[in-house]
Amino acid sequence: MKKLLLLLVAVILVYAAINHKFLTAMSYLHDYNPNNDSQAVALLQDAINNDNDKKSAFLLGYYYKTEKFNDINMNASHENYLKAANWGDEEAKMIVAWNFYKGKGCQKDVSQAKEMLTQLSIAGNAKAKEVLKFVIRN
């Protein structure tokens, strides 16, 4: 029983350490102090590079495509969404597929967009099915 409890505590501590970077970055981005944005980006980059944290990659993708925080950088946005997508984030996969379809932050690649949307559709993503229908028609 003690071993199980210690394992549970260890898992919680590791989870909290990973999410700490993400949550701290979120608080920096939403504190209306632009001086903290660079700290937020550094924390997110650390979580991405050292922890393969898909939430941090997704948030950094959002950060770079949103003028609220900085000048828009669609290339950096796409790269971070692509990391989150490769780590299993379905919403990031949808965004990456759309980026490929439109050529936003990447070279336009309709076949890659169709492939990603098809994979999501097969996995049961209803939104992807609708977007795939649109992409095929246009």
N, C-alpha and C positions, 0 to 999 in steps of 0.2 A: 504494500500500500504506500509506503514511504517513497519507493522508487517511482511509482506512478505519479504521486504528488509532485516530486522533484522534477520529473519530466514535464508535467503540465506547467509548472512555474517557469521552467526554462523556455518552453515554447512561447508562453505569454510574454516573457521578457524579450525574446528575439523579435516577436511580432511588434511589441511596443517600440523597440529600438528602430525597426524599419519604418513604422508608421510615424514615429516622432519626427523624422526628417520631412515627411510629406505634410504632416499637420502643422509643423512650424512654418514651412514654406507657405502653406495656405494662409496662415495668420499674417505673415509678412505681406502677402499679395493683397490682402483685404483690409489692411490697416490704414489705407489712404495716405501712406507715407512712401513716396516713390524712392526714397533713399534706401528702403529695405528690399526693393525688388532684386538687387544684385545678390543679396544674401539668400533670397528665396530661390533664385536660379542656381546658385552654388549648391544649396541643399538638395534641390531636385536632381541636379547633375550627379551629385554624390550618390543619391539613392538609385539612380539609373545605372551608373557605372559600377557600383560596388554591390548592389542588391538586386539588380535586374527588376526594379520595381515598376510594374506597368502603370500603376496609378500616377506615379511621378512623371513617367514618360508622357502619359496622356495630358496631364496638367501642363507640362512644359510645351507640348504641342499647342494646347489652347492658348497659353501665354503668348507664344510667338505669332499667333494669327489674330490676336485681339489688340486693337489700337488703344484700348483702355490702359494697358500696362506699358506699352512701348511701341516703337515703330514696327509695323507688320513685317515679318520675315517668313514668307510662306515656305521657303526651302527648309529652314530650321523647324518650322511647324510640321511639315510633312515627314521629315526625318524622325522626329520624336513620336509622332503618331504611328509611324511604321514600326518603331521599336515596340510600342505598346501592342500593336496588332500582332507582331511576331511572338509576343509573350502571351497571346490569347485574349486580348481585350476586343470583344465583338464590336463595340461602338467605334473603337479606333479602326478596326477593319473596314467598317462602313465609310468612315471619313477618308481613309487611304484609297479605297476603291473609287470614291467620288473624285478625289484629287487626281487619280490616274485618268479618269474619264474626262475631266475638265483641263488637265494639265496644270494644276495649281501646285506650285512648289516642286514639281517634278516634270519630266517629259510626258506628254500626253501618250497614254497607252490604253486604248479602249479594250484590247484583248485581255490585258492584265486586270482591268476593272471588271470585265465580265467573268473572268475566272474567279476572282475574289468573291464577287456577288453570288456566283453559282455555288461556291463552297459554303457560304453563309446560308444560302437558301436550302441546300441539302441538309444542313445542320438544324433547320427549322426556324430560321430567322424570317419572320413574316415581312418585316420592313425591307430586308434585302430582296425578297421576291418581288416586291412592288418596284423597287429601284431597278432591278434587273430587267423587268418588263419595259420600263422606260428606256433604259440604255439600249436594249435590243431594237426597240422601235425607232430610235433616233440615231 
